[in-house]
Structures are given as structure tokens and as C-alpha cells.
Amino acid sequence: MKKDTTIQIGIVGTGHLGNFHLKQLKGIPQFTVVGLVDSNPIRAKEMSQTHSVPAFPSVRDLLQKAEAISIVTPTPCHYEIGQLALEAGCHLFIEKPITDNIEHASLLLNKAEKLNKIIQVGHIERFNPAFTVLKNLDIQPRFIEAHRLAEFNPRGNDVPVILDLMIHDLDIILSLVKSEIKDIRANGVKVVSSSVDIANARLEFINGCVANLTASRISQKIMRKMRIFQEKDYITIDFHNGILEEYKICNSLPTADINDQVFELDGEEKKYVLYRKPEVPQHDALKEELIHFANSIQNTQKPETDGESAVQALSLALTIQKIIDQ
């Protein structure tokens, strides 16, 4: 594809999240939104009128006009729509999780590879402003603590909280810890829905790193925090508020920037704590990941959140769910 042409993209699914996709895609110069489709024709008509985008009667009709699609439907629909889109020659942006089982995900990846099509999966926290700053630091975790808590919302309760919320942190941890997993322990409880609403998982990696994750969708407040402990360094990242803080232990008086703080520790040996709260340039994470999708298509390059990394996160999430179900 030539870099001076726009990508003709369609949207499948115009619910709560699909509406956000539609708004952002219309504002990205690399895309031309050619149409939308939704299983609810009333909803499709409303979105069509609101955003001045044609509504199509079926996915197949939309695929005739598109060269890429954004799949923002319930997870069980991802595989079938993805197969149709790949057969029609489209690149895929698929909201997380990629599918609801590994077999279907693998089939999509294999077909995309044969047809030279890109699959990007919507693990949006990789594009969170605070995480983009974290990627600039030297990260070699020894222990990770993650809490992802949400207030109860009937929307999204068709899947366990592991696939709904925890999978975000699983994806991030797998991107940070360069080691295979040695042991997994997990438990969870169904409280207000027919699937697990609150869960905890403990991952032990071969290199010695341990990650402890908690996810809940029945909390009184929103929390999306991750704490990373490594040798002489502690980093906390607040995904919800876009804040990153670092506490680094130094054997000698460190050189500090104007906004840094230095504390001296009591003890026989002089040690110091360098506190940093780097500026986090704010941006819309969804917009950034959709721009990344466009760049990946136009430059024929693998997306950061590609299908393979999405399958790894899904496989781990399903393993945790299986342990809980036993």
C-alpha cells in the first residue's frame, strides 16, 4: 500500500466501545471509514446518522468496501468475523481478547500469515501514556503486584473477570518479564454474575520473578495500578490516572533533575533514595493504538500488540481460569 493513500476501514460492532472506535477512526487522517455494521439494525442506523457513515446490512457487504476492519463485537463472534475478513483481503484490528479459545486464535494467525495480512489486538494498556514512559526505563522485575478493580457494570459480564480485566495485566507482565512461567496458582469467586467476578493469580517465572495479580469487577472504586520491584528500584504505575513514580536506591549522592527529590537513608553505610515522578505526556490510548494499526499496515510491520502476543496472554488467562474452575 502506498503511504499517500488512506486505508479504507469498516467497523463491525457499534456498541459502547465500538462507538469510541468510530469517533477515533474518523479523526485519524490515515483512515477513511467506509461503513459500519451492527447486529442491532436500530443501533446501526443511529450510529450511521450520528457519524455520517454508511450502515451495511451484513458483514459480507461491508467487507466488499473495506481493506481493514475493526472488530468490536462480543468475543465469541471474533473468530467468524475475522475469518470472513481475512478471506476478503482485510487487515484486522480485534478488540481483546483475540478470540475465546486458542484453536480459533491460531487459525486466524495462520490464515493472516498465509495472506500477508496484519492482525493487531486491542490490548490498550500498552498505549497508556504512563506505560509509554515506563518503556523508557530499565525494567528487570523481581516482583510485580497488579490490582485492576472496577465498579460493577452489567456490560461485559458474559466472560470471566480474567478475560475481561486481568488479561490487560497479564499481557503487560508477559511483555516485561523475559522468562517462561514455572508455576501458576489462582482462585476466584462468582458473586453477582454466572462467571468469576473477582480473582487472584500468582505467577512464578523460571528467572525467579513473581507476579501477583488481583482483578475485580465488583469494587467500590476504580483502581488500575501496577507495582514493580527490582534490584535497588521500585516503580509504581497508575494506569487510571496516568502517573508513574520511581524510587531508586543509590550508594552515592545521585545527580537529580530539578523535579527530583533525594532522601538520605539511616544506617552505617550512606545510601540515598532518588524519587522521580517523570512527566507523562497525555494522549488518548485508543487513538494511539489505532494510529499504530495504520502505521503497521502502511509500513508492512508487525504491530506491538500482534496476534502472537495476544495468544500468549489469552493462553495464560485461560489457564488461570481452568485452575480456578477445578
Secondary structure, DSSP 4 states (H G I P E B T S, - for coil): --TTS-EEEEEE--SHHHHHHHHHHHT-TTEEEEEEE-SSHHHHHHHHHHHT--B-SSHHHHHTT-SEEEE-S-GGGHHHHHHHHHHTT-EEEEESSS-SSHHHHHHHHHHHHHTT--EEEE-GGGG-HHHHHHTTS----SEEEEEEE----STTTTS-HIIIIIHHHHHHHHHH--S-EEEEEEEEE-SSSSS--EEEEEEEETTS-EEEEEEESS-SS-EEEEEEEETTEEEEEETTTTEEEEEEEESSPPP--TT-EEEEEPSSS-EEEEEE--------HHHHHHHHHHHHHHTT---TTBHHHHHHHHHHHHHHHHHHH-
